[in-house]
Amino acid sequence: RTNATPVIPAMAIVKLDKLTLFGTTSQKDAALAGLQELGCLHLIPLDGSSARSPKLVSTKSREALSYLDSSPQLRRPARPGTQYSREQLVEEVLSLKRRRQDLVDERDDLKEAIEALEPWGDFQLPSREVLAGQQLWFYVIPNRRIEELPNNGAWAIANSDGQSSFVVAIGSSPSVLPFRNVQLDDRSLSHLRGRLDDVEHELDDLYWQRVTLSRWRKQLRNDLDQADDRAAQLAAASVAADREGLFALQGWVPRRAVKDVKAFCELGSLALTIEPPTESDRPPTLLNNPQRVAGAEGCVTFYITPGYHAWDPTAVVFFSFSLFFAMIIADAGYGLLLGIGLALFWRSLGKNPQGRRFRGLAVGLISFTVVYGMLVGSYFGVEPFVGSWLDHLRIRIGGQPMMENQNAMMTLSVAIGVAHLALANLISAWQARRSLRCLGHFGWSISMIAGFLVGAGTLLEISQLTAIGIPGLYLGGVCILLFSSTRPLLTINPKTHALRLMDGIMQIPNLSKAFGDVLSYLRLFALGLASAQLAITFNDLATKTFHSGGAGVALALLIIIVGHSINFLLGLMGGVVHGLRLNCIEFFNWSLQEEGYPFQPFARKAKS
């Protein structure tokens, strides 16, 4: 093992080592199979090319497996070792799927044709020969225009309802009546109904055929996984180096798994070298957060994969996203409703790691939503009774409930934005702590906080805040101007110093960016206020309708259910979209300067 100083990634980014295995060509296949069983190596192509993706089994086979897995009813899997033809099964399943889709489309067309034909009755269109070259034309005419029909025309009213009359006419062209004609199916109503019945029966047969074939899903999945494993081994073999009867294979491995690889190499008589990553290396990123916050990993990686030498923002995103989501929902009643939904699906979510991670994130979102809703005093848009214990939990500013004091809420939203972006710059400063560039990031953090103090002091007429903020603005500006460059500071070359100063001056446009990013957090106040006002509006409308009596009672209940459902869904969408946006756009732009790529282990898919 080399003695180089390892680069230690921050927080939850797993520490990796670079391993190189050596062995004889005759050991290569066994070595690849063993490493695939370990499942802890991210392969590095030794020929300098980019990593090659294995050529997996055909998508047709996976499509067939997915169709069987999604069957509404599943049969008990066939006993292991039961013989079957994979190719024949895949072809049969896909043929069944195509036939079912064709029948579903035909069923929809039949229902539409029957619905259009029912007002006209059950009849069979005669041929043109029977009508001496004439045709039947069909019109749906509003009853208010029925008087526009000509008195001497060859037409008749076949049916009528409260709004329209269904008129049939004979003529050589549809202009026989001054209305637009409608197209009807050539088949009779009885024929269409008979065909629909046949389609429904065939769909039932296909349904049970699918259920019957579902007994092969486990065996099919294992066969496909084995085929994918063989393809992955071939891809791994292609990135290894072969020279004169020897082979070499290189990859990144979590430091905690190095002992397992060493034991494997000792058992298989393979040579092994271990190197820590250097500053010039670009290892993949493997995140490993505690279960309670790991659900936020998906919120991070769907937008960006942090670089290995960067930092993992998962924990920060977990808490900030939960807070932003709560401020946008702004109602404890909606939070409790989400809690009930989570409780109903708690056990089913716990069946797989992804579900358990989501449970942790959901608990955070719901907890913050309920607590924040109690602080602003909103329960489905209803305020707590004055003097009750719930009322005592409300935060009041200047004698007003917090949500009713718009200036206070706007100030709070901006303060949260300043704190969030200042934290982002402090993290960037810590990441650059080995260079004077860290003082540039520190300057941005100080400038944001100082600018907020000056603005708040001016708005609230608190001179002490302004007095603190103005020196902070000068200090932050100097740090930004002098330490935003990556060029060397300790040099006698005047050109380098001039370029360093120019780099600092080039940061001036970022002042408007910082100002705009901070103001973006006003959406927390705006969306929260909109959600609260919508809930209050629906409640007031329902109350007025209820007091009207009679059918107003049922209508009031409908308004409450539909209105709050719409507001709840809008709040959910706004909380997710804008809560993530503030993290992934504004926060990441100031805190993540390096993008990485995910750790992809060379691992076995099929069960042993």
Disulfide bonds with the S-S distance in Angstrom:
none
